[in-house]
Amino acid sequence: MNELRTNSKWKDFLLKSGLPLEFEVKRKLNDLGFFNKYEYTYLRENEESKLTEFSYDIDSYKEIENHCFELMVECKYRDDSTNWLFLPEEYNNSDRGIGGNDFLNTNDLFFKDEYPDFFKIIMFHNIGPLCSKGIEICSGGQNPKSITQAISQLSYALFDKLIYGFERQLSNTETDGHFIYHHIPIIITTANLYRLKNDISIQEIKKSNDLLEIATKESMLLIEPPFSIDLKNYALNKFASFESKYSLTKLNESLGKQAKSNNRGYEFHKSYMTDYPCGILAVHFETECNVFNELNQFLEEIVRPRKTTIDEIDNIFGSKISALDSFR
């Protein structure tokens, strides 16, 4: 008899491979109307300056009217005792000053038509608490690289997606050019997610006997990634390659109506987008969890806001906001 087949260790080997997690995540996204495929690959130089193939696990997208939400999913299977612990940040008061919508990493640069101001809609719906640096803690110690490597894989890949989105918008076809693209990097893990409480001290950590004394357990967090000179240079090189196909005059002329507002040109938007990603989602995976439904509802709300949301916006900004007229 095959010893591995009857030895319970085969389950550990299979689970640690991450394949069952990828399979189940893909199935849940399929059920929510996303189109999915395994593994998105891209090329970039490694630490030894050699051109190397990198990837993330699941490439997923869903079209809702003229919005295309592209989920870039990296799966990290960990045993139940593994905890990911993050430093707390506050929306609009962090290093990047990001808000609740910044996990979208929106690309509307060459989208031709006007559209409702969905950023006002998202003001009322933070996707989850904001955090920054994180560390993996398990029974064998701590792993400072696990989270940063996942962030890095997704961050570099985002610029391939961003440039491809430019090209599709510039093509201005019915199938590609009429979409606003949202590039949403997500780390999905079976590790427990914790966010340190605000103003926690070293002494309080030393005195604590349980993580819940110093941190809150979360099902979904928004990570504010650190600025990276290497990533910035990579982004600039990607933009330069894209720009070699067009003149600066052509790119400025092709800007969408929203992008042209306030007399902002291509170079202004480029300088902002080279600092992407603004935010990366971290999601705790449980077989019976409804986090995927929450995320899907959040995206639906952007395109088809509820009446209560519109009423809230009217109360704050006034009832005559032309950008929201199509929602009423």
C-alpha positions as CSV (number, residue, x, y, z in Angstrom):
1,M,0.0,0.0,0.0
2,N,1.2,3.5,-0.8
3,E,2.6,4.8,2.5
4,L,2.0,8.5,1.6
5,R,-1.6,7.8,0.7
6,T,-2.4,6.4,4.2
7,N,-0.1,8.7,6.2
8,S,-2.0,11.8,7.3
9,K,1.0,14.0,6.4
10,W,-0.2,14.1,2.8
11,K,-3.0,16.5,3.9
12,D,-0.4,18.9,5.4
13,F,1.7,18.7,2.2
14,L,-1.4,19.4,0.0
15,L,-2.7,22.3,2.2
16,K,0.7,23.9,2.5
17,S,1.1,23.9,-1.3
18,G,-1.7,26.5,-1.3
19,L,-3.5,24.8,-4.2
20,P,-6.7,24.0,-2.2
21,L,-6.9,27.6,-1.0
22,E,-6.5,28.9,-4.6
23,F,-9.2,26.5,-5.8
24,E,-11.7,27.5,-3.2
25,V,-11.1,31.2,-3.6
26,K,-11.5,30.9,-7.4
27,R,-14.8,29.0,-6.9
28,K,-16.2,31.7,-4.5
29,L,-15.3,34.4,-7.0
30,N,-16.9,32.5,-9.8
31,D,-20.1,32.3,-7.8
32,L,-20.1,36.1,-7.4
33,G,-19.9,36.6,-11.2
34,F,-16.1,37.2,-11.6
35,F,-14.2,35.7,-14.5
36,N,-11.1,34.0,-13.2
37,K,-7.9,32.3,-14.3
38,Y,-5.0,30.9,-12.4
39,E,-1.7,32.7,-12.2
40,Y,-0.8,36.0,-13.8
41,T,2.9,36.2,-14.8
42,Y,5.1,39.2,-15.6
43,L,8.8,39.8,-16.1
44,R,11.1,42.0,-14.0
45,E,14.7,42.0,-12.7
46,N,15.3,40.2,-9.5
47,E,17.7,41.2,-6.7
48,E,20.6,40.0,-8.9
49,S,19.4,42.2,-11.8
50,K,18.5,39.2,-13.8
51,L,15.2,39.3,-15.8
52,T,12.9,36.8,-13.9
53,E,9.4,35.7,-14.2
54,F,7.2,36.6,-11.2
55,S,3.5,35.9,-10.7
56,Y,0.4,36.1,-8.5
57,D,-2.1,33.3,-8.0
58,I,-5.5,34.4,-9.4
59,D,-6.3,37.0,-12.0
60,S,-10.0,38.0,-11.7
61,Y,-12.3,40.6,-13.1
62,K,-15.9,41.7,-13.1
63,E,-17.6,44.3,-15.3
64,I,-20.4,46.3,-13.7
65,E,-21.7,48.8,-16.3
66,N,-18.7,50.9,-17.4
67,H,-16.5,49.8,-14.5
68,C,-14.1,46.9,-14.7
69,F,-12.9,45.6,-11.3
70,E,-9.7,43.6,-11.7
71,L,-8.8,41.6,-8.6
72,M,-5.1,40.6,-8.4
73,V,-5.2,37.8,-5.8
74,E,-2.2,36.3,-4.0
75,C,-3.1,33.4,-1.8
76,K,-1.1,32.5,1.4
77,Y,-2.1,29.3,3.2
78,R,-1.0,29.2,6.8
79,D,-2.0,26.9,9.7
80,D,-4.6,28.0,12.2
81,S,-2.0,29.1,14.8
82,T,-0.4,31.7,12.5
83,N,-1.1,35.3,13.1
84,W,-0.4,38.4,11.0
85,L,-0.1,41.5,13.1
86,F,-0.2,45.0,11.6
87,L,0.5,48.5,12.9
88,P,-2.6,50.8,13.0
89,E,-3.1,53.8,10.7
90,E,-5.9,56.3,10.4
91,Y,-7.6,57.2,7.1
92,N,-6.5,60.5,5.7
93,N,-3.9,60.9,8.4
94,S,-1.2,58.3,7.4
95,D,2.1,58.6,5.5
96,R,0.2,58.6,2.1
97,G,-2.9,60.2,3.5
98,I,-5.1,57.6,1.8
99,G,-8.8,57.3,2.1
100,G,-11.3,54.4,2.0
101,N,-11.4,54.3,-1.8
102,D,-7.6,53.9,-2.3
103,F,-7.7,50.1,-2.5
104,L,-9.2,50.6,-6.0
105,N,-6.1,52.0,-7.6
106,T,-8.4,53.5,-10.3
107,N,-7.4,54.0,-13.9
108,D,-9.7,56.5,-15.7
109,L,-7.0,58.3,-17.5
110,F,-8.2,57.9,-21.1
111,F,-11.9,57.0,-20.3
112,K,-13.8,59.3,-22.7
113,D,-17.1,59.9,-20.9
114,E,-18.1,61.7,-17.8
115,Y,-19.3,59.6,-14.9
116,P,-20.8,60.0,-11.4
117,D,-18.4,60.9,-8.6
118,F,-18.1,57.5,-7.1
119,F,-15.4,58.8,-4.7
120,K,-18.1,60.6,-2.7
121,I,-20.0,57.4,-2.5
122,I,-17.1,55.5,-1.0
123,M,-16.6,58.1,1.7
124,F,-19.4,56.4,3.6
125,H,-18.1,52.9,3.2
126,N,-14.6,52.1,4.5
127,I,-13.6,48.6,3.3
128,G,-11.9,47.8,6.6
129,P,-9.5,49.3,9.2
130,L,-6.3,50.9,7.8
131,C,-2.9,49.5,8.7
132,S,0.7,49.6,7.6
133,K,3.7,47.4,8.4
134,G,2.9,43.8,9.4
135,I,4.7,40.7,10.6
136,E,3.9,37.0,10.5
137,I,4.0,35.3,13.9
138,C,3.8,31.5,14.3
139,S,4.8,28.8,16.7
140,G,8.2,28.6,15.2
141,G,8.9,32.3,15.6
142,Q,8.4,35.3,13.3
143,N,8.7,35.8,9.6
144,P,9.3,39.4,8.5
145,K,9.3,38.6,4.8
146,S,6.1,36.8,4.2
147,I,3.8,39.8,4.0
148,T,6.4,42.1,2.3
149,Q,7.0,39.6,-0.4
150,A,3.3,39.3,-1.1
151,I,2.9,43.1,-1.3
152,S,5.9,43.3,-3.6
153,Q,4.6,40.6,-6.0
154,L,1.3,42.5,-6.4
155,S,2.8,46.0,-6.5
156,Y,5.1,45.3,-9.4
157,A,2.4,43.4,-11.3
158,L,0.0,46.3,-10.9
159,F,2.0,48.4,-13.4
160,D,1.6,45.8,-16.1
161,K,-2.2,45.9,-15.5
162,L,-2.2,49.7,-15.5
163,I,-0.4,50.1,-18.8
164,Y,-2.6,47.4,-20.4
165,G,-5.6,49.4,-19.2
166,F,-4.2,52.6,-20.9
167,E,-3.9,50.7,-24.1
168,R,-7.5,49.4,-23.9
169,Q,-8.9,52.8,-23.2
170,L,-6.9,54.4,-26.1
171,S,-8.2,51.7,-28.4
172,N,-11.7,53.2,-27.7
173,T,-13.6,50.1,-28.8
174,E,-16.9,49.0,-27.5
175,T,-15.3,45.9,-25.8
176,D,-12.3,47.7,-24.2
177,G,-12.2,51.4,-24.4
178,H,-15.3,52.4,-22.5
179,F,-14.2,51.0,-19.1
180,I,-12.9,52.7,-16.0
181,Y,-10.4,50.1,-14.6
182,H,-9.9,49.5,-10.9
183,H,-6.8,47.4,-10.2
184,I,-7.4,45.8,-6.7
185,P,-4.5,43.9,-5.2
186,I,-5.6,41.4,-2.6
187,I,-3.7,39.0,-0.2
188,I,-6.0,36.2,0.9
189,T,-4.7,34.2,3.8
190,T,-5.8,31.6,6.3
191,A,-3.6,33.3,8.9
192,N,-5.5,35.3,11.5
193,L,-5.4,39.1,10.9
194,Y,-4.8,41.4,13.9
195,R,-4.4,45.2,14.0
196,L,-2.6,46.7,17.0
197,K,-4.9,49.0,19.0
198,N,-4.2,52.7,18.7
199,D,-1.6,54.1,21.2
200,I,-0.6,50.7,22.5
201,S,2.7,50.9,24.4
202,I,5.7,48.5,24.7
203,Q,4.9,48.1,28.4
204,E,1.3,47.1,27.6
205,I,2.6,44.5,25.2
206,K,5.0,43.1,27.8
207,K,2.2,42.8,30.3
208,S,-0.3,41.2,27.9
209,N,-1.2,37.4,27.9
210,D,-3.4,37.4,24.8
211,L,-3.2,39.1,21.5
212,L,-6.8,40.4,21.9
213,E,-5.5,42.5,24.9
214,I,-3.4,44.6,22.5
215,A,-5.0,44.1,19.1
216,T,-8.3,43.7,17.4
217,K,-9.0,40.6,15.2
218,E,-10.2,41.6,11.7
219,S,-11.7,39.8,8.7
220,M,-10.4,42.4,6.2
221,L,-7.8,45.1,6.4
222,L,-6.5,47.8,4.0
223,I,-2.7,47.9,4.0
224,E,-0.9,51.1,3.2
225,P,2.3,49.9,1.4
226,P,5.5,51.8,2.0
227,F,7.1,54.0,-0.6
228,S,9.8,52.2,-2.6
229,I,12.4,53.8,-4.8
230,D,12.9,50.6,-6.8
231,L,9.2,50.3,-7.4
232,K,9.0,53.9,-8.4
233,N,11.8,53.4,-11.0
234,Y,10.1,50.3,-12.3
235,A,6.9,52.3,-12.7
236,L,8.8,55.1,-14.5
237,N,10.4,52.6,-16.9
238,K,7.0,51.1,-17.6
239,F,5.5,54.5,-18.4
240,A,8.5,55.4,-20.6
241,S,8.0,52.2,-22.6
242,F,4.3,53.1,-23.0
243,E,5.1,56.7,-23.9
244,S,7.5,55.7,-26.7
245,K,4.4,54.7,-28.7
246,Y,2.7,58.1,-28.5
247,S,3.6,61.7,-28.5
248,L,3.0,63.8,-25.3
249,T,0.6,65.9,-27.4
250,K,-1.4,62.8,-28.4
251,L,-1.6,61.6,-24.8
252,N,-2.8,65.0,-23.5
253,E,-5.4,65.2,-26.3
254,S,-6.6,61.6,-25.5
255,L,-7.2,62.3,-21.8
256,G,-10.7,61.6,-20.6
257,K,-13.1,64.4,-19.5
258,Q,-12.5,63.7,-15.8
259,A,-8.8,63.6,-16.2
260,K,-8.7,66.9,-18.0
261,S,-10.7,68.7,-15.3
262,N,-8.9,71.5,-13.5
263,N,-6.5,71.8,-16.4
264,R,-4.5,68.7,-15.3
265,G,-2.4,67.1,-18.0
266,Y,-0.9,63.7,-18.6
267,E,2.3,64.4,-16.6
268,F,0.3,65.3,-13.5
269,H,-1.6,62.0,-13.6
270,K,1.5,60.1,-14.4
271,S,3.3,61.5,-11.3
272,Y,0.4,60.4,-9.1
273,M,0.0,56.9,-10.6
274,T,3.7,56.0,-10.4
275,D,3.0,55.9,-6.6
276,Y,0.5,53.1,-7.0
277,P,-0.6,50.9,-5.3
278,C,-2.2,53.3,-2.8
279,G,-3.7,50.4,-0.9
280,I,-3.6,46.6,-0.8
281,L,-6.4,44.5,0.8
282,A,-5.6,41.7,3.2
283,V,-8.5,39.2,3.7
284,H,-8.8,36.4,6.2
285,F,-10.2,33.3,4.5
286,E,-12.6,31.0,6.2
287,T,-14.7,28.4,4.4
288,E,-18.0,29.9,5.7
289,C,-16.9,33.5,5.7
290,N,-18.9,36.2,3.9
291,V,-15.9,38.6,3.2
292,F,-16.2,38.0,-0.5
293,N,-19.9,39.0,-0.4
294,E,-19.0,42.1,1.5
295,L,-16.3,43.0,-1.1
296,N,-18.7,42.3,-4.0
297,Q,-21.4,44.5,-2.3
298,F,-18.9,47.3,-1.9
299,L,-18.1,47.2,-5.6
300,E,-21.7,47.1,-6.5
301,E,-22.4,50.2,-4.3
302,I,-19.8,52.2,-6.2
303,V,-21.7,51.7,-9.5
304,R,-25.3,51.3,-8.2
305,P,-25.4,53.2,-4.8
306,R,-28.4,52.6,-2.5
307,K,-30.9,55.5,-2.0
308,T,-29.7,55.8,1.6
309,T,-26.2,56.5,0.4
310,I,-27.3,59.1,-2.1
311,D,-29.4,60.8,0.6
312,E,-26.3,60.9,2.8
313,I,-24.3,62.6,0.1
314,D,-27.1,65.1,-0.6
315,N,-27.2,66.0,3.1
316,I,-23.5,66.8,3.2
317,F,-22.8,68.2,-0.3
318,G,-26.2,69.5,-1.3
319,S,-28.9,68.0,-3.5
320,K,-27.7,69.6,-6.7
321,I,-24.6,67.6,-7.5
322,S,-24.7,67.1,-11.3
323,A,-22.2,64.2,-11.0
324,L,-24.7,62.2,-9.1
325,D,-27.8,63.0,-11.1
326,S,-27.7,59.7,-13.0
327,F,-28.0,57.9,-9.8
328,R,-31.3,59.5,-8.7
